[in-house]
Amino acid sequence: MGDLAVGARSGHGPEEEPGRSDDAAGPGPAGRVPEAGDASAADPRSEAESSGGSKGGPKKQRSFWKELPLLIGIALILALVIKTFLVQAFSIPSASMENTLKIGDRVLVDKLTPWFGSEPERGEVIVFHDPASWLEGEPTPEPNAVQTVLSWVGLMPSANEKDLIKRTVGVGGDTVECNGTGPLKVNGKALNEPYVYPGNTPCSDDNAGGTFKVKVPEGKVWVMGDHRQDSMDSRYHQNDKNGGFVPVDNVVGRAIVVAWPPTHWSTLPVPDTFDQSGLGAVANVAPGALGLAGAAPLVLWRRRKINQRVTEGNTRVSAAGGAR
């Protein structure tokens, strides 16, 4: 059957050269069949694809381990920006704010709002730089390398920073007072303080921490710990250069949430006792002055109208007399 196929083909087409086969003809010159290993017959596209050298081909993806240092660097920069301008973590080293805050708790402090001129308000838990050597004599821990890096990016508090955390009781213009064990009063209003440590009285039964009456200057705040019998706060520093008050410029920010440990997670809102009516110093001290200030423009406007009518009436009378 194979000979018949060849004979039929030779009968209808041109005479073939010996040893040539059209079926075996390759793309080489003069119909030469490419031999194995012949580099001149290789397909340039397939060669470029196999070598990965095509200019239009996909780029080789970088290794994850090569990108990891860049990712870490970006993360550190972001953490540093957040620590400086937004939020910073602080550790609670003492019992002065129990039971609101326990030893070892980590709180997140809002540092953004002070940048826009916001000042502490009554009832807020704030972190502030030591205003007048309140922490003098307190031991300073020596951090290891890891703790130093974490504190630098804001994931841990700095061991070198002398910061305290207390509750704001009075702001500029307020009168804060206590007689004996309490109650604590702000602008004459007694505070109901459910956040005070169980078993403690609102003030201590001693001369420094129990009986006092102060007026908070503008630009300063009066602070007290929730554990009243275990807190060296404004009451016990009335003889320092600030009179026990904390300058607003020393305030780092407001503690907004207990972030660690998870079992202690909670927010730190302003207690309802600071929302009672009449607590504000301005509204409580000078309501008559505010009323007079509001009425004065109305009185002056009315007097002006009366004088204008009298003048117009005199003008008409004079004009009428002249016509007669």
KEKEDREN-109315 format. One line per field, with one value per residue (C-alpha): residue number from 1; residue in one letter; x, y, z. Coordinates in nm, 2 decimals, m for minus. Example, Ala and Ser with C-alpha at 12.3 -4.5 7.8 and 13.67 -1.06 7.14 Angstrom:
# KEKEDREN-109315
seq: (1,2);
type: (a,s);
u: (1.23,1.37);
v: (m0.45,m0.11);
w: (0.78,0.71);
***
This chain:
# KEKEDREN-109315
seq: (1,2,3,4,5,6,7,8,9,10,11,12,13,14,15,16,17,18,19,20,21,22,23,24,25,26,27,28,29,30,31,32,33,34,35,36,37,38,39,40,41,42,43,44,45,46,47,48,49,50,51,52,53,54,55,56,57,58,59,60,61,62,63,64,65,66,67,68,69,70,71,72,73,74,75,76,77,78,79,80,81,82,83,84,85,86,87,88,89,90,91,92,93,94,95,96,97,98,99,100,101,102,103,104,105,106,107,108,109,110,111,112,113,114,115,116,117,118,119,120,121,122,123,124,125,126,127,128,129,130,131,132,133,134,135,136,137,138,139,140,141,142,143,144,145,146,147,148,149,150,151,152,153,154,155,156,157,158,159,160,161,162,163,164,165,166,167,168,169,170,171,172,173,174,175,176,177,178,179,180,181,182,183,184,185,186,187,188,189,190,191,192,193,194,195,196,197,198,199,200,201,202,203,204,205,206,207,208,209,210,211,212,213,214,215,216,217,218,219,220,221,222,223,224,225,226,227,228,229,230,231,232,233,234,235,236,237,238,239,240,241,242,243,244,245,246,247,248,249,250,251,252,253,254,255,256,257,258,259,260,261,262,263,264,265,266,267,268,269,270,271,272,273,274,275,276,277,278,279,280,281,282,283,284,285,286,287,288,289,290,291,292,293,294,295,296,297,298,299,300,301,302,303,304,305,306,307,308,309,310,311,312,313,314,315,316,317,318,319,320,321,322,323,324);
type: (m,g,d,l,a,v,g,a,r,s,g,h,g,p,e,e,e,p,g,r,s,d,d,a,a,g,p,g,p,a,g,r,v,p,e,a,g,d,a,s,a,a,d,p,r,s,e,a,e,s,s,g,g,s,k,g,g,p,k,k,q,r,s,f,w,k,e,l,p,l,l,i,g,i,a,l,i,l,a,l,v,i,k,t,f,l,v,q,a,f,s,i,p,s,a,s,m,e,n,t,l,k,i,g,d,r,v,l,v,d,k,l,t,p,w,f,g,s,e,p,e,r,g,e,v,i,v,f,h,d,p,a,s,w,l,e,g,e,p,t,p,e,p,n,a,v,q,t,v,l,s,w,v,g,l,m,p,s,a,n,e,k,d,l,i,k,r,t,v,g,v,g,g,d,t,v,e,c,n,g,t,g,p,l,k,v,n,g,k,a,l,n,e,p,y,v,y,p,g,n,t,p,c,s,d,d,n,a,g,g,t,f,k,v,k,v,p,e,g,k,v,w,v,m,g,d,h,r,q,d,s,m,d,s,r,y,h,q,n,d,k,n,g,g,f,v,p,v,d,n,v,v,g,r,a,i,v,v,a,w,p,p,t,h,w,s,t,l,p,v,p,d,t,f,d,q,s,g,l,g,a,v,a,n,v,a,p,g,a,l,g,l,a,g,a,a,p,l,v,l,w,r,r,r,k,i,n,q,r,v,t,e,g,n,t,r,v,s,a,a,g,g,a,r);
u: (0.00,0.29,0.43,0.09,0.08,0.42,0.34,0.01,0.18,0.46,0.21,0.04,0.31,0.66,0.95,1.10,1.46,1.61,1.62,1.39,1.06,0.81,0.65,0.98,1.08,1.14,1.17,1.54,1.69,1.64,1.41,1.69,1.56,1.69,1.91,1.90,2.11,2.11,2.11,2.02,1.68,1.57,1.25,1.35,1.02,1.04,1.41,1.31,1.02,1.24,1.51,1.27,1.45,1.16,1.13,0.75,0.72,0.61,0.87,0.99,0.82,1.05,1.11,0.90,1.22,1.37,1.05,1.03,1.28,1.09,0.76,0.92,1.06,0.72,0.55,0.80,0.76,0.38,0.40,0.63,0.39,0.09,0.28,0.38,0.06,m0.23,m0.22,0.04,0.03,0.12,0.16,0.01,0.28,0.10,m0.23,m0.33,m0.61,m0.76,m1.01,m1.05,m0.70,m0.50,m0.12,0.01,m0.28,m0.20,m0.40,m0.42,m0.39,m0.54,m0.27,m0.44,m0.70,m0.44,m0.28,m0.60,m0.61,m0.84,m0.79,m0.87,m1.23,m1.37,m1.38,m1.13,m0.85,m0.53,m0.16,0.07,0.45,0.57,0.50,0.72,0.92,0.62,0.81,1.13,1.29,1.09,1.31,1.35,1.36,1.64,1.48,1.64,1.70,1.36,1.18,1.37,1.27,0.91,0.89,1.05,0.77,0.50,0.41,0.55,0.59,0.93,1.11,1.28,0.96,0.83,0.46,0.16,m0.20,m0.49,m0.85,m0.92,m1.14,m1.12,m1.03,m0.94,m1.19,m1.32,m1.32,m1.24,m1.28,m1.31,m1.36,m1.24,m1.33,m1.57,m1.77,m1.56,m1.71,m1.66,m1.80,m2.02,m2.16,m2.10,m1.98,m2.12,m1.81,m1.88,m1.53,m1.36,m1.18,m1.42,m1.38,m1.21,m1.36,m1.36,m1.08,m0.83,m0.87,m0.55,m0.46,m0.30,m0.54,m0.86,m0.92,m0.85,m1.01,m0.84,m0.93,m0.79,m0.60,m0.66,m0.43,m0.40,m0.60,m0.65,m0.61,m0.68,m0.64,m0.94,m0.77,m0.79,m0.60,m0.31,m0.26,0.00,m0.20,m0.26,m0.37,m0.02,0.18,0.02,0.36,0.53,0.59,0.25,0.06,m0.04,m0.20,m0.09,m0.02,m0.22,0.10,0.22,m0.08,0.01,m0.35,m0.66,m0.67,m0.95,m0.94,m0.78,m0.62,m0.44,m0.49,m0.80,m0.98,m0.96,m1.06,m1.29,m1.34,m1.28,m1.58,m1.65,m1.86,m2.22,m2.15,m1.96,m2.26,m2.49,m2.64,m2.48,m2.13,m1.98,m1.79,m1.92,m2.29,m2.26,m2.07,m2.20,m2.55,m2.66,m2.36,m2.44,m2.80,m2.70,m2.45,m2.73,m2.99,m2.76,m2.77,m3.15,m3.18,m2.94,m3.14,m3.47,m3.32,m3.19,m3.54,m3.71,m3.46,m3.51,m3.89,m3.86,m3.63,m3.86,m4.16,m3.98,m3.89,m4.26,m4.37,m4.11,m4.21,m4.59,m4.53,m4.33,m4.62,m4.86);
v: (0.00,0.23,0.18,0.26,0.60,0.70,0.59,0.78,1.09,1.07,1.03,1.36,1.60,1.70,1.46,1.46,1.48,1.18,1.19,1.48,1.46,1.75,1.62,1.64,1.99,2.23,2.60,2.60,2.75,2.56,2.33,2.18,1.97,2.12,1.89,1.83,2.09,2.33,2.67,2.86,2.70,2.78,2.99,3.32,3.36,3.03,3.10,3.43,3.28,2.99,3.23,3.48,3.77,3.91,4.28,4.26,3.96,3.97,4.09,3.85,3.90,4.01,3.77,3.83,3.82,4.10,4.32,4.24,4.51,4.77,4.67,4.68,5.02,5.16,5.00,5.17,5.51,5.48,5.37,5.66,5.91,5.76,5.78,6.14,6.28,6.04,5.76,5.64,5.34,5.39,5.14,5.18,5.13,5.21,5.17,5.54,5.50,5.17,5.03,5.23,5.13,4.84,4.79,4.66,4.78,4.94,5.25,5.42,5.80,6.04,6.29,6.43,6.67,6.87,6.96,7.14,7.34,7.11,7.13,6.87,6.87,6.78,6.40,6.30,6.07,6.24,6.16,6.45,6.51,6.55,6.92,6.98,6.67,6.48,6.16,6.26,5.95,5.70,5.43,5.43,5.08,4.99,4.87,4.61,4.67,4.53,4.75,5.05,5.00,4.93,5.24,5.45,5.35,5.39,5.03,5.06,5.35,5.50,5.43,5.77,5.97,6.10,6.08,6.05,5.96,6.11,6.23,6.59,6.73,7.11,7.33,7.70,7.91,7.63,7.62,7.28,7.21,6.94,6.94,6.63,6.31,6.48,6.51,6.67,6.99,7.17,7.52,7.44,7.12,6.80,6.52,6.17,5.97,5.60,5.56,5.61,5.30,5.09,5.17,5.51,5.84,6.12,6.30,6.19,6.27,6.48,6.84,6.81,6.57,6.63,7.00,7.24,7.50,7.62,7.82,7.68,7.94,7.96,7.73,7.48,7.18,7.02,6.64,6.35,5.98,5.75,5.56,5.86,5.71,5.60,5.88,6.16,6.41,6.78,6.78,6.68,6.92,7.25,7.39,7.33,7.60,7.54,7.52,7.16,7.25,7.09,7.32,7.24,7.25,6.94,6.73,6.46,6.36,6.19,5.82,5.68,5.30,5.02,4.81,4.54,4.29,4.18,4.09,4.45,4.60,4.90,5.26,5.56,5.79,6.10,6.01,6.14,6.33,6.59,6.66,6.79,7.13,7.43,7.27,7.52,7.80,8.07,7.97,7.92,8.24,8.52,8.45,8.81,8.95,8.74,8.85,9.22,9.18,9.03,9.30,9.60,9.60,9.58,9.88,10.09,10.02,10.11,10.44,10.53,10.47,10.69,10.98,10.95,10.98,11.29,11.46,11.39,11.53,11.85,11.90,11.87,12.12,12.37,12.34,12.38,12.70,12.86,12.81,13.00);
w: (0.00,0.06,m0.29,m0.45,m0.27,m0.40,m0.76,m0.77,m0.65,m0.91,m1.19,m1.13,m1.00,m1.10,m1.08,m0.73,m0.66,m0.51,m0.14,m0.11,0.07,0.07,0.39,0.57,0.43,0.72,0.74,0.66,0.35,0.02,0.20,0.41,0.70,1.03,1.22,1.59,1.78,1.48,1.66,1.34,1.32,1.67,1.71,1.86,2.04,2.21,2.30,2.46,2.65,2.78,2.90,3.05,2.87,2.68,2.74,2.72,2.95,3.32,3.58,3.83,4.17,4.45,4.74,5.05,5.26,5.05,5.11,5.48,5.59,5.39,5.55,5.90,5.83,5.72,6.02,6.26,6.10,6.12,6.49,6.57,6.40,6.59,6.92,6.87,6.74,6.80,7.07,7.31,7.55,7.92,8.20,8.55,8.81,9.13,9.31,9.32,9.06,9.19,9.13,8.81,8.70,8.85,8.87,8.54,8.33,7.99,7.89,7.56,7.58,7.33,7.23,6.93,7.09,7.29,6.95,6.86,7.19,7.38,7.76,8.03,8.16,8.49,8.55,8.28,8.36,8.23,8.20,8.27,8.31,8.66,8.73,9.04,9.14,9.26,9.17,9.34,9.50,9.29,9.14,8.77,8.60,8.36,8.03,7.81,7.43,7.33,7.58,7.46,7.10,7.19,7.40,7.12,6.88,7.15,7.21,7.57,7.80,7.83,8.16,8.15,8.13,8.47,8.40,8.64,8.59,8.80,8.76,8.68,8.96,8.90,8.60,8.57,8.77,8.99,9.37,9.51,9.88,10.13,10.51,10.69,10.51,10.27,10.06,9.80,9.66,9.33,9.32,9.62,9.47,9.65,9.42,9.43,9.35,9.28,9.13,9.47,9.60,9.81,10.18,10.11,10.21,9.94,10.14,10.39,10.76,10.79,10.75,10.40,10.23,10.43,10.48,10.20,9.98,9.67,9.36,9.04,8.83,8.46,8.26,8.55,8.68,9.02,9.02,9.26,9.25,9.28,9.56,9.79,10.09,9.86,9.62,9.65,9.43,9.43,9.80,9.91,9.69,9.78,9.89,9.56,9.30,9.14,9.46,9.39,9.05,8.73,8.43,8.13,7.92,8.12,8.02,7.77,7.69,7.82,7.90,7.69,7.72,7.92,7.64,7.84,7.99,7.79,8.12,8.23,7.89,7.95,7.84,8.07,8.03,8.24,8.54,8.55,8.87,8.67,8.45,8.73,8.68,8.84,8.86,8.62,8.79,8.56,8.59,8.97,9.07,8.85,8.71,8.79,8.60,8.30,8.30,8.33,8.04,7.82,7.91,7.86,7.48,7.49,7.73,7.52,7.21,7.37,7.50,7.16,7.01,7.27,7.21,6.84,6.88,7.11,6.86,6.57,6.77,6.86,6.49,6.38,6.65,6.54,6.18,6.26,6.46,6.18,5.93,6.14);
***
